[in-house]
Amino acid sequence: NKLLRQHIYGRRHTGAYRGIVPQIYVFMILARFLPLRGHMPTERVPLLPISDLPPGTMRYLDIDGLPVGVAHVGATIYAFADTCRHEGGSLSSGVLVDDTVTCPWHGWTYRLSTGKAIVPPVGIRIPVYPTELVDGMIYAHIDWGD
């Protein structure tokens, strides 16, 4: 990449830094060009038929050891990590209201569209997985990470 080479070799620098770039600066520039976690490849995983998930319900699934909750809210299907960040309660055993799920253990509530907690401490998240419906089967795109 031309911009990266210009930064590393100092063509955009003048004075004392021309041709000599401090290591921290190189790392900052390289980090800009590295792929973000959200851009990692995902695996399309079949979850269950839509007929097994009536509107207004949730189900727990174990996908290769990953606890996944699936919720059917109106015309939208949500897939999410089924473990509460507070003490590990099963979210799919909790209460589903609109696009929020409440943990049955201590009442922590998460928005299923974003995974964000909506009760203090706000900012904590659960992973959410994009879903699609193909020929009556619900699929989730799961990022297995490392």
N, C-alpha and C positions, 0 to 999 in steps of 0.2 A: 504494500500500500504506500503510495507516494507521500501522503501526509505523515504517516508513521516514520518513514525513512528521513523525511525532512526534520522531524523532531529529534530523532536519535542522532543524526549526523550533524545537527547544529546549523543547518542552512537557514533556519528562521531565527537564530540567535545572533546577537551582536556583542561585541566587547569580550570580557573575560570568559564567558561561557561558550563562545563559538568553538564548536567541535568537541567540547567537553561537557557532558550532561551529567549532573549528579544522579546517583543511582535512584534515589527516591523519585525524581522526576521521570525517569525511564519507566519505573513501575507504575506511576500514575498514568502515563500515556498508554502503556500496554494494557492496563486494566480497562481503558476506554474501548479497546478493540477486542477484548475477550468476550465470548458469548455469555449472555446473562442466563441465570438459572431458569428463568421462564422460557427460554428458547431451546432448552434441551429436548431431545427427541422423547416422545411419549409412546406408550404401548396402548393400542386400542383393545380393551378387554370387554368381552360380553358379560353383562351382569345378570339380567333376568328378563323374561318376556313382560311386556307392558301389561298384559292381562293379569299378571301376578301382583301388580302394584296399583290398586284402585286409587283414584284421586283422594287426597287428604290422609294418606298413609305413609308409613316408613317401614323399611326392612333393613335388617342387618345381614351383611354378606362377608365371608372370609375369602379374600382374593389372594391366594398364595401367601397366607399368613398376615396380610394387611387387612385390618378391620375397616370395612367401608359401610357407610350408611347411605341408603338411597331413599329419597323422598319425592312424592308426586304432589305438586302444589299447582292447582289449576291446570294450565297447559304446559307447565315446566317440570322437568325432571332434574333433581339435584343429586349429585354424588359427593360425599364428603368423608373425611376421616372420622370414624365413629368413636373416637376417644376424646373425652373432655380434657382440656389442658389443665384443669384444676387438680383433680384427683383420679382421672382415668375412667370416669363413668361412661357407660355406653349411651351415646347421644340418641341412637335410634330407639332406645327404650324410654326416651323422654317425651316431652310434649311438643307437638308441631302446631304452630300458629302462624298462618300466612307463610312467609319465607324465613321464619325463625324456628330454631329448635332449642329447647331448654333441657339441660342435664337433669336427670331425675334425682341425683344425689344431693346437690347443693344449689341448684337453680341458676347456674351459669348459662347465659343465653347467647347464641351465635346467629348471625345472619347467613343463611345458606348461599346467597348469591356471591358473597365476598369471603365468607369464613371469619369475619371479624366479630369479636365479642362486643355485645351492645350493653353490657353491664360492667361496672368497674371490676377489674382494671381493663379499661377500653384499650384496644391496640393489640391484644393477644388474638391470635388467629388459629383456626384449624385449617388444614389443607382442604381445598375443594377441587373437584375434577370435572372438566368439561364433559358433557354427555351428548349423545345423539341417539335418535331412534331410527332404526333401519329394519324394515320388514317386520315390525312388531317386537323387535329385540332392542333392549336398552344397552348401549355401550358407553363405557367411560374411557377417557384418555388419561392414563395414570403415568406420572413421572416417578420412576422408581429411584431416582437420584443416583448415588454412587453405588 
